[in-house]
Structure formats: structure tokens, C-alpha cells
């Protein structure tokens, strides 16, 4: 029978899976997918990696690296323009009330060049360094966190960053000028039933036999997806003749036929966030829009996030600065029992925590960012630690500000204004910051990611010893390699510069920071010894000890923050830029941090992890279901996870590009 044009077209069009079922994978297979995606080699030194190995390489971060003069001048010039725009054009209260960024504000940001802060000038961007990009995000995020999120999602994880690292020259020439001035981009990885387990990714990109692909699937929590012009989409290419297959990254035109934004999500905070649910139904994508090779999608995503993660802690720095300003002004004006509340120790300790932590967090972000700009160090662990530490500490600072403000902290800014008081959006700040502990890798996932990198040296030499699938020959070879490694490494953990009273004397001035650096050096060795002992004790079960690993990472984060704070204080002292005050703040932070570190060490071995696991099993089995009696559940009876069966959309398209 002769095929009609319609039948030929149908024959060429790949059919999506009818069930929408996700790939069935075991826990081991899921881990293998994640392991294959991570960057395997360490071609450059890493301060944080060395720290977890018990080696305090202060020389990698001190003296504090600085931006080039021309980079600083260009950055400061843009910051001045951006500050004026924020002060005159952005109404954060309106964005909060209307749950939407006005189109004219986005248009103004485009005209200002804010979409292209990180894009090279040859493509029409501003070519800012990571340091000044972060300062810009902190500034605009203080005016409206929703705008900060829009700009960050567009440049940190959207189209520009993966193309910068993995794109072809043709792709850069085609898309980067658009991203620099006119087009908003979004990053689409998460699905309704897939969060941090990409091995179960169900969105497919089926080769169409004509050099392109056909996308089918549903993506959830697509930040910027509602207004985006360009999308980075992660989809699974089936393995077949001429196709290695695997999770693959594509640049997709958001206006393509078959794409529907089915819903604009609403959240407890960041109410102006343009985040939605996007469905792909037989969406054609040219092969020239594929980023990298088939199967490289997760590697591209993780590599992009190595520096992309720095945008969130940058905005957390901005939040800390604002919390400090409000705490200072309010605590001086508000009196209780005959004196300002700031002079009551219970309140004063909170203010001290906010001030010291803001200083340290800015030190962490600036140091990590400058190292990223110089490209001399591998900062994948530093960036992850900055994201983890910044998101956690910013939430604590905002919570303390609400407590300092009392009932006024819980009251909305509109309500305060309506009854004649200063409209301080403290409760909004707390709501807005909460998502940072989930965005771009939840705290729990970040703990595991960092822990994996922290023990990489051990797994490299001894991993086969604890792998049940390895042969006796492989284990024997691994044992020999491990013996050589540990014979050299373990003796170095016994003693070090941190035990010598005069070490790091260049940090001793009116305030002496050298004891804190000696503490970091000693504690890094102690942490490495604890990690080695745990690996020896649990071996292959180490990866299941998430409580232990989380505490190891938290100790490392504190040590990194202490190091950064001291190095920044010394930089400011040498530049005669509030050096005396910086030393005071660094000293306060280090003292506070040391208390937290000592507590974490105590909890490494004395904790409730075992009993917690038993209770969890009881909860899941219904053993404690009687405890839930006596309340009503206001939730409805809908499914826990929405149906994502492939097929055409049955909803109206809420996509609204901003021109």
C-alpha cells in the first residue's frame, strides 16, 4: 500500500510511552547513575577537600585573592546603576501583594543588562565576575527576593551557564546574545515523582530518524518556566542504533508547539516566583540544540551547579545584612525595663550571632567566588558548603530577627503600615528564605553530596575493598594500594602546626585570631581521624550512616567558615578597611563556631540515630498510629503525586513571555 503524506508523518513521529511509567531502578543502580555524573578527577587543588583530609592548606586561600582592577571598576559601575534601579523602579511590597513581578520591571532589568551579568561582552553581556554577579544578586534580592531568584535561575542554572561550559560555538552565537538582553531562560530537571533521584527520570527524548528528537513528559517546579523564552530540559534518550542514550540536556524554545505551562505554582514565600508545571507533548527539538553528547545531561547539570550554587548564599548574605540593620535599629529604639532591649543579654546574644554570622557568610561567599573567578582551585566542595551553610544560617538569622521583633516580627508589613508603624517585612523574610534549604539541592542531599566528595580519596584507594561485587583479586589489589596510602597519610594526622603556640602569628594584632586558625588545623586532623575510624568500622555500610556523614560535613562547613572569616579580616586590616572591627567580628564568629563544632563532635558518637531508625520503622508500619488520634486533617483526598501520563495537555497554557 502506498503511504499517504499523513501516514508517512505518523510513521516518522516516535510515540511516547502510553503509561508514563518511570524506569524501575534499584538503589544501587540509582547510586551508579549519580556516581557516573559526578566529576571524577581533581585536576586542581581544593582547600575544602584538603580540610576534610586533615590538611589545613591556608596557603590556598591566604592572602585573600582579589579581583583585577578593571573587573572591580566594571562591577562597581554596574552596581551603582542597579542600586538606582532598585531604589526607584522596584516595589517589593507590591510584588508580595500581587504575587507577580510587574512586566515593566522585568523589561527595565533587560534594558539595564541584568539578564547578561555573567555573559561575556562579545555576546552582548556585561561580563561581570562571579564576585560582582553575587554582589548584584545580594543587592537586587534585598529589594525583592523574587527578582533575585528570577535573575539567578536565568544565569546560574539556565541556558547561559551550561552553554558557557559545554555549548558549541554555534550554540553560543545563537543563544547567548538572546539571553544577554531579551530572553529569559529556565532549567527543567525535576518531575512530579523525581527529585534528587534522576535515575528515575521519565521525560523522554526519542530520536525522530531525521537528526532530531521528540520530547514527551512533565516537569515540575520550573523556576522561570512560566515566563521563559528558552529552556534547558533534561530528558532520557533511549539507547539504540547510533544512539548511546541516557539523560541528555537540550535547549528548547519555550514557544515550541506541544509545550504547555499547565499551572503556575504558589508558595509560602517568594510569591513573585514564576514557577510552574510544564508538559511536553511530541515537541520536536533539532539535534543542534542538544548540549554535549547523549548521556551527559546529569554531568552538565552538576558541573553547572559547581559555581551556580554560589548565587543562593550570595542572596543569603544580603538577607543577613538586612536582618542586622533591622535588629540594630529596632533594638536601640525599643526599651524594656529601663534600657534598650539590645542591652539585655538574651536579646544581645541574638544580635551578636546575626552580626558575626553575616560577616562569616560574606567571607565564605566572596572567597569561594574569587577562587571561582581565578580558576586556580577546584571549588566544587567550597560552593556546595557555601550553599549548605548559607541557606541554613540565613534561616536562623531571620528566625532570630522575628524573635527580636516579638509580635511585630510575626505581623505582616502591610498590617504594621496600616496601624501607623514602620512596615518591616520580617515574617516575609523568614518565609522567603525557607526555600533556600530546598532549592538546588536540599540540605539533606547537600550533606550526602559533600560527604561523597569528602571521602573520595578514601574510596579511590580502598573503594574496592568494600564493594561486594569486586573479585578477591580486585580486593587484594585495593588492599595493597590502601596500605601504601594510609601508611603515608595516617602519621600526618597525629601532629601539626596547630599544636605550636606561635603558628599563624600574622593574624595576631589587637585581637588575636591565630588561636582560631590553630584550632582549625587541629580539628581538621581530628575530623579526618574520625572519618577514617568510621570507614574502618562500618565499611560498606558507611553510605547508610547519613546522620554521621551529615555531622562530618557540618563540622567541615564550620571550619571552612572560620578560615574564610579570619582570612577576610586580615584582608580588611591590610587594606585599612574597618580591619579592627572585622577582627572583632571574626573573633566572635570563631568563638561561636567552636561551640557548635565541639557539640557536633560529641554527637558523632553519642546520638539517637539507632533509636530514630527503630521509631521510623514503627511509624511506617502503623505502630504509633494511635498517636494521631484526636485531630482533624484539613488536607483533601487528592493523590500524593499528580498523574504524569504522557499525552496532550488538557489545560490552558499559562505561559506568558515578557516582551
N, C-alpha and C positions, 0 to 999 in steps of 0.2 A: 504494500500500500504506500502511495506517495504521501510524504508528510506535508501537512499544511504549514504555513508560517507559524500559526499558533501552536501546533503540536511540536514543531521544532524548538520554539522558545521554551515550551514546557519541558522538553527533553533536556535542554541545557541548564535549566534552573534547578539547582540542588534543593531537595526537600528537607526542611528542618525536622528534627525529631518530634514526633507527634505527642509524646508523653511529657516532654520537658524534664525527663528524669535526669538526675545528676549522676556523674560517674561514681561507681561504688569503689571506694578505696579503703584499704586498711590503714591503721595508724602508722605503720612502718612505711607504707607507700606514700602517705601524706608527708612524712618527715623527709623522705628521699626527694620528693619534689621541691620542698623548701630548701633542702641542702644543695641540690643541683643549681638553684637560683642564686644562692649567695656567692659573693666574690670570694674565690678560694685563696688567692695569693696575697701576700703582704709585700708589695714592692717598695713601699716607703715606710719610714718609721712611724710609730703611733705611740704618743705619750700615754694614752689610756690603756692600750694593750700592755705596754711595759709595766704600768702600775699594777694591773691585775696579776702580772707575773712576779711581782715583788721587787721590781726595779724602778726606782724613782728617778726618772730621766729629766731632771729640772732643766738641763741644757736644751731640751726640745721646745721649751716654752719661755725660757728666760735668757736674755732680755726679751720682753714682750715684743712680738713683731708689730710693725706699724705699716699703714697703707702708704703708697707712694704719694708725693705731694700733689701731683696732678689729679690722682684719683680722689684725694681728700677735697681738693678745690671743686672738682666737678660734683662730688657728692654733697658738699655743703651748699653749693649754689642751688641744687635741686631741692634740698631740704627746706631752704628758705621759701621757695615757690610753693612747695607742698604745704608748709605751715600756713601760709597766707590763704591758700585754697581751703584748708581745713577750717580755719577760723571764720571765713566769710561765706563759704558755699555749703558746708556740711552741717546739717541739723540732726545730731544724733538722737535727740528726743523724738523728732518726727519719724525717723526710721524705726524707732522702737514702737511708736504708736501705730504706724501704718504697716509694720512688718514688711517693709519693702524699701529698697534704695531708689530714690527718685531717678528717673531716666536722665534728667538733666545733670545730675551729679555724676553718673557714670560717663556721660558724654564729656563733661568737663575734665574728668580724670583721663579720658582718652586724649583730649586736646593737650593736656599737661604732659603727656608721655608716660603716665604712671603704669600703663599696660606693658611698657617696654623697659622697665627699670633694669632688668637683668639681661636684656637682649643687646647684642653687640651693635655699635653705632653704624656699622656697614649695612645692617639690615633695618636701620631706622630707629633703633632703640637708644637708650640713654647710656648703656654700657657701665652701669654702676657696679661697684664691687659688692661682694656678699655683705661686708660690713655696713656699707651705706644703704643697701637694699633692706637690711634688717632694721636700721635706724628709721628708714622711711615707713616700714610696716609698723614699728612701735608708735610712731607719730600718728599715722592715719588710723591705726587701731584704737588709739586713745580717743579720737573723735567719734569713731563708730567701729566697733569690733566686726560688724558685718562687712564693712568695706575692706577692712584688713583681711578678712577671710576670703573675700572675692579676689583681691589682688594676689594673695598668697596662693590660692588654689590655681589661679591662671598661670602664674610664673614658676612656682616651686615644684608643682607636680603636673601641671597642664602641658600643653603642646611644646612650649619653648624649651623646657629643661631636657626632656628626653631627646628632642631633635638636636639640641646643642651637643649632646654626648654621643648619640647613636645615629643621627639622621644623615642621609646622603646630602651632597651639596645641592642637588636639585630640590630636595625637600626643604632645606634651609632657605633657598632662594624663593621658593614658592610660599611657604607658610610663615616664616619669621617676620617679614615686613607686615603681614596682616596682623600677627599677634602683637607687634610693637605699637600699633596705632589704632586699629579698628576692631579686631576680632577678639572676643572673649573665649577662652578655652576651659575645658573641664577634663577630669581624669575619671574614667569609669572602670572600676575593678570589682567592687563589692556587688553581691547579688543577694536577694532576699534570704537565701539559705546558705550563703557563703560569706564569711567574714575574713578571718585570718587563716583559713584553710583553703588556699587556692587550688589544691589538687582536685577539689570537687566542682570546679568552675563548669557551668553548664552552657554558657553562651558559646555558640559555635561560629566558626568562620570556614565555610565549606568552599574549597576551590571550585570555580564555575566552569573549568575547562577552557576558558578563554583568557587566562592570565590574571584573573581577578578572584575575588572571594564574595561569598554571600553570608551576611551576618544575621543570626537569629538568637534572641534571648532577651532577658530583662535585667537591668542594672538598677541597684538601689543606692540611695544616699549620694546622688550625683551632684556634689557641690559645684555650683555654677551651671549645672546641666539645664536648668530652666531657661537661662538667657544665653547659653553658649552658642557660638558660631562654629567652633571646631572642637572635636572630642578626641581624646586618647582612649581607645577601647581595648580592653584585654579580652581575647576570645580564644577558644580552643580550636585549632586546626586538626582535623582527623588525619592520621597517618595513612599514606597511600603512595602509589607510584609517583615519583617525582616530588613527594612532599614528606619531609621528616616529621611534620606535625608538632603538636604541643601548644602550650599557651603562647600567644603571639600578640604583639602590640600593633595597632593600626591608628592612623589619623583619619577621622571620619568627618565629613561635612555634616553639621547638625541639621541642616535643612534637607538632607537626602530623603528621597521617597522611602517610606517604610519605617521612619523614626517617629515615635510618638512620646512626648512627655506626658505621662498619664496622670501625674499627681505632683503637686508642689507640697513638700513636707513642711510641717510646722514643729517647732521645738521649744523647749523650756527657755532657751536663751538664743542669742544670735538670730533674732526674729526677722532680720532683713536678709537672711541667708537664702540664696536662690538654689535650693537643693530639692531634688525630686526623684521620681521613678521614671526610667526611660526604657521603652520597649523597641526592640529591633525586629522587624519582620521582612525577611528577604531583602535586606539592604545591601546593595552592590557597592563594593569597595575595590578600586583599582589596585593591582599589585604594587604600583609605585607609591601607594600610601602605607604600605607595611613598613614599620620601623624595625630595622635589624632583620635577623633571619627568623624563620619559623622556630618556635620553641624558646626564643629568647625573651619572651614577654615579661616573665617574673624577674629575670635578671635586670632588665631595663627598668622595671618598677623599683626594685630595691636599690639599684645604683643611683637612680634619680633621687630617691629619698635620702641618700647619704648626706647631701647638703640641703636638700629640700626641707628636711625636718627642722632646720635651724630657724625657719620663719615662725613657727609656733612659739618657741621660747623667746624669740625677739618680741613678740606681742605680749608675752607674759612679763617681760621686763617693763614694757610700757605700763602694764596694769599695776605692777609693783610700785612704780614711781607715782602713779596717781593715788594708790592706796596710802602711800607715805604722806603725800601732800594733804589729803583729806584728814588723815589721822593727826597730823601736826596741827592743822588749823582748828579742827574741832576740839581736840584735847586741850588746847590752850584757852579756847573760849568757854568751854563747859566746866563749871565748877561744882564740886561736891564736897560737903563738909569743910568748907572754907578754903579750898585750894583747887587749882585746875586738876582735872581727872588724870592728866598725864603724869602728875607727881605722885599719884597713888601707885604703889608697886605693881598691883595686879594689872593695871592698865599699861603702866610704863614698860613692863616686860614684853607686852604685845607690840608696842611701838618699836622697841629695840629689835625685836625679831623681824618686823617689816623692813626697817631701815637696813639692818645687816644683810638680810636675805636678798633684798633688791640690789645691793652693791655686789654681792657674790654672783647673783644670777646674771647681771650685766657683764661681770668679768668672764663668766663661763661662755656667754654668747659671743662677746667680742673676740675673745681668744680663739674660740673654735672657728669663727667666721674669718678672722685674719689668716689662720692656718689654711683654711679652705682657699682663700684668695692666693696665697703663696704657692699652694700645690706642692709643698715640700714634704708634708706629712699625710699619712692616711688618717682621715678624721671620721671614719665610719662609726667608731665607738664613741668618740667625743660628741658627734652630732646626736647620736642616739641618747647618750647620757644627758645632753642639754635638753632634749625634748622631754625625756622622762622626768628629770629633776625640775625643769621649769614648769611643766604642767602641774606637778604635784605641789610645789611650793607656792605657786601663784594662787592656787585654790585655797591653801592655808592662809595666805596673806589676806585674801578677800574675805574669808570667813572671820578672821580676827578683826578686820575693819568693821564688818557688820556688828560684831560683838562690842567693839569700842563705841560705836554709834548707838547701841542699845535699840530701843523701839524705833528710833529714826532710821536705823540701818535696815530694819525689816520693812519699813514703809516705802512705797514707791516714790520716785522723784515727782511724778505728777501730783500725788496726794500731798507731798510736802509743799510744793509750789502753791497748790490750791488753798492751803491754810496759812500761807504767808511766810514759809520758811525756805531756806536755800534748798533747791532741788538737787540733792546729791543722790545719784543712782547707784548706791552701794549694793542693794539687793540685785540689781540688774548685772552689776559686775560679777557677782558670785554666780549668777545663772549663766552668763556668757562664758565665763572661764571654765565651767564644768566640762564642756565638751572636749577641751584640750587633753583630758586624761583618756579620751577615746579616739579622737582624730589621729589619723596617720600612724596607727599602731597603739592599741590600748596599753595602759601601764603594765598589765599582766603579760601581754605579748612582748613589750619592750624589755621586760625583765628576762624573758626567755631568749630573745634575740641577742641582747648584750651578753648574757651568760654564755651563749654558744660561741660568740667571738672571744670571750674572755678565756675560755678553756680550749681554744683552738690549738694552741701549742701542745697541750697535753694529748688531744685527740690525734694530732698529726703524728706523734711518735708512739702513742700507745693505744690508739683507737681500735686497732685490730685485736688487741688483747681482750677487749670487752664485747666484740662483735660476735654473736653466736653463729653467724653464717660463715665465718672465716675458718680455714683449714688449720690443722695443727702446725703445718709449715709456716703459714702466714703469722700465726700467733708466736711461733718461735722467733721469727724474724723481727716482729714487733717488739718482743721482749728484749732482744739484743739492742735494738735502737733505743728503746726506753731506758735501758740500763746506762747507755752512754750519755743520754740527755740528762737524766736525773743525777748521775754522778758529778756532773758539772754544775747543775742548777741548784740542787738542794743545799750544798755547803754555803752558797752565797746568801741563803735566807737566814743564816744564823746571826750574822753581824753586819753592820753597815754604818754609813755616815751619821745616821740618826742617833747613834749612841755616843757621838763625840760632842761635847758641850759647845765647842766653837764653830761647828758647822753652820753654813748659811749665814755667816756674820754680816754679809752685805745687807741683810734685812733687819739689822738691829739699829734703831735710831731712837727717837723719844719714846716710841712704842716699839717693843721688840717682837718681831714676827718670826724670828728664827726658831724658837721652840715649836711653833706650829708646823714648820716645814720638817723639822726633825721628827715630829710626831707622825707626819705623813709618811716619811721614809720608813720608820719603824713599823707603822701599821700596814703599809703595803706588803712588807715581808710577812707580817703576821697573817694577813689575808691570803697570801699565796700559800702559806703553810696549811692554813685551814682548808683551802680548796683541794690541795694535794691529799690531805688526810681524808677528806670526804670522798674523793675519787677512789682512793685505796679501799675505803670502807664499803662504798655502795657499788662501785664499778659500773656495770651496765644499767643499774637502777638509778644512777645519778640523774638522768634526764627526767625521772619522775619526781624528784625532790624539788619541786618548784618553790616551796617555801624557803628552803635553804638557799637555792640559787638566787631568789629574789633579794634575800638579805645580803648576799655577797655583792650583788650589783648595787644595792643601795649604799653599802659601805664604800664601794668604788666611786659612786657618784659624789659622796661627801668628800672623799679625798681629792677628787678632781676639782670640786668647787673650792676647797680650801687652797689648793695650789693656785688656781686661777685668781682667787681673791688676793693672795699675797703678791703674786706677780703684777697684778694690776695696780695695787697700792704702791709698789716700788716704782712702776712706770709713772704714776701721777706724781710721786715725790720727786723723781728726777726731772720731770717737766715743770715742776713748781706749780702744779695744778691741783690745789686742795690736797696735797700729799699728806699733811699731818692728819687731816680729817679722814682721808682714805685709810691710813694706817689704823686709826681708831675703829673704823667700821670693819676692816679686815680682821682685826684682833677680836672684836665682838663676835663676828660670824664664826671664826675658827673655834672660839670657846664654846659657842652654842653647838656647832657641828660635832665637836669632840664628844659632847654629852650624848648626842644621837648615835655616834659611831660605837661608843662603849656599850650602849644599850643594845645595838644591833648585834655586836659580838656575843653578848650574853644570850641573845635569842637564837644564835646559830645552833646551839646545842641544847638549850633549855627552852622548850616551846611546846605548843599544843598540837603540832602537826599530826601526830598519830591519832589522838583522840578526835581531832577535827575530821579526819577521814572516816572514822567509825560513825560519827554523828551524821555526816553527809550520806553515807550508805543507808542509815536509818531513815533519814528524811526522804530519800528517793524511794525507799521500799514502803513508805507509809507508816512506819513505826510510830512516828510522832504526829500523825495526822490529827489526833485528838487535841493537840495544842492549838490548832487553827480554829477551833470551835468558838462561837460567841461573837463573831463579826460577820459583816456582810461584804461581799466582793463587788465593788462598783463596776468591774470590767464587764464587757458584753461577752457573748458566746462565740465570737468570731474565731477563725483559725489562728494559731500562734504564728504561722508563716504563710504569707499570701501565696496563692496559686500562681505559678510562673510558667504554665504550659505554653509552649511556643505557638505562635499564630498571630493573626492580625489583631490590632488593638480594637477594643470595643468602647474606648473612652475618647473624649475630646482631647485635642492636643493643646497643652498648656505652655508650649514653647513660645517665648516672646523675646526674640532678639532685639537688642537695643541699638538703634541706628543714630 
